[in-house]
Every structure is written in C-alpha cells, then in structure tokens.
Amino acid sequence: MQIDRLIQIIFLLLSHENITAKALAEELGVSPRTIYRDINILSVAGIPIISQKGYGGGLSLLEGFSLDKSYFTKEEQSNIIQALQILKSSHYPAADKVLNKVAGLFSHHLQSEWLEIDFSCWGSLKKEQNNIAALERAIINKYVITFTYLNSELGVTSQIAEPFKLVFKSHAWYLVAYSQLRKETRTYRMSRMRELQITNERFDRELPRDFSLTPAYREEYQIPLFVLHFSEKIGYKVYDEFQEKDIKRLENGTLEVRFRYQLSEWTLLYLLSFGEYVEIIEPLEARDMLKEKTKRILSLYEQEREGKGTGWNPDAL
C-alpha cells in the first residue's frame, strides 16, 4: 500500500543523513520513478525533503526535522515512550537501545525523574534475557522447543512444546505453549525453565482464541475455598497481595480474605510468610497441615537450643 511505503520512506530518511532514490527503490522493491512520485507527495504534505544532484547527492530531510512535527501527536509519542520504558523495565532484550532510537526520532528528551519502573529482582537476569531472545525467534518462526521444567512441587520434567507467546505478568515472564506430552496449552514460568533448546522442527498450530492466562473457576477443578483472618497490623501487605473485592474488614478490625487456590506445599509456604499475623479458618485440611508444619519448625529450633543440632535438616519441614 502506498501509505505504508510513504511512512517507510520517512523512517529511512530519518535514519540516513543522505540516501539516493535508487537505494530507496531497492530497499522498498519499487522503481526510482515511483520513489520520485512518493517524494513529491510527501513534499506536498509538508515533509521538508531536500534533493541534491551530482556526486555525493541524494535525498535528505531538512536538519532538525522529526516525526513529532508530522505523523504522531504529542500524546501518541508519550504513549510509545512509556510503553518502551515498561518493556525496558521488564528486561526485554535490546529494549533500552530501541527506546533511545525512538526517542531520537521524536526529538524526545527522556525525563526519567517523573517515571521510573523497576520489576527486577535481586541478582543477574542475563540468562532470562537470553531465553527471551531465543523464544522470540522460536515463536516468530514456529520452531518446536525442548526444556526441563521445575514445577511448584520441585519436581523436574522434560518438556516438548510449541511456543505461542510470551507474557509478562505479576513481576515475571511466562511462556504460553502447547505441550506435546500433555496435549494441552499450558503456561510456564520462565524462571523455572532450564536447558532451553530450539529444534529444527516446525509446527502449524495456533493459540486457541478462547485461551486465557487466568481461566474461570469450574467446580470440577475442586479448588478449595480459603478463608483467612489477618491481623490489621499487616493490613498493608494484605491489600498488596489480594484483590480488594476478596477482602472484608470485620467488626474487631480483622481482615477476612476469601479466595480459591490449590492446596499445595507452595500455598502453605506462602501463608507462612505472613507469620503470626494470619490464621487459616478454612479449609480445615490446610489449617491442620500448617499447624503440623509450624510444630516441625518449632522442633527444629528447640533442638538447636538444646545443643542437639544446629545444621539445616531438609526433612524438618
């Protein structure tokens, strides 16, 4: 389409101090005559294009011209810059370089003092960045991948998958892919992926349109309803961790939280992070399991005090 070619010409002129019509024609797959017609159209539209003949001549934009004077509104520029800043903060490969280039095209001075986003955790994320770059190539080219995966129960499984897309959600990157072993579309947390390999095998499958990262609850899943009572002393963390619609303040100031979640080792360890400020009311099975776990923790420290052992016992929990 002509409009797409006109936009491409503007970007090419912005990225080159000087470029010939022949070079533009070869880049865009059209004739030099078509390029000259397009240049006339852009000139009429107010784009200041300068044409210089002779040796070393060619086409260029008037010095100081930028896209903010013609194509994108100020609001659109800000939205693009902010989106790239968020992408940079999630440590997406080369996002910083792209951000600087786009800011340069817009003659936009980055003012980080009003916007700073940091999703990172402590430690190096280089490995995860490499995985993102590899998965980007696999998704775009539809290559089957293999990897080992560490699940929430610390079990390691070998996976063969068809990658559909990457998702950044709740401070972490996830891969949505079709598991050839499980015969279903699944979500994998990237920090738990190991030994990622891209194979030469291609796939044709597409991501189901009805797929959701957070599927609606169904009774057959048999996911238990948790009823938790939190001390108001830790209210700030409760509102940080749970949705407001699931929180109810009782008459005595206690915060009651109701939500459905799988009963697993990970869930119990998560609830332990609230220390003495949380009480499990339901389900009773979770209440008994947490009670038993705290007894083991207490026993571990009582042994240390009595001099019976100071080393860490992985079976104590």
PyMOL commands that set and color helices and strands:
alter all, ss='L'
color gray80, all
select helices_A, chain A and resi 2-15+21-28+32-44+67-69+74-89+95-105+126-141+190-192+219-221+232-241+244-246+265-272+275-277+284-305+314-316
alter helices_A, ss='H'
color red, helices_A
select strands_A, chain A and resi 49-52+58-61+143-150+156-169+172-179+184-189+193-202+225-230+247-249+255-260+278-282
alter strands_A, ss='S'
color yellow, strands_A
deselect
rebuild
show_as cartoon
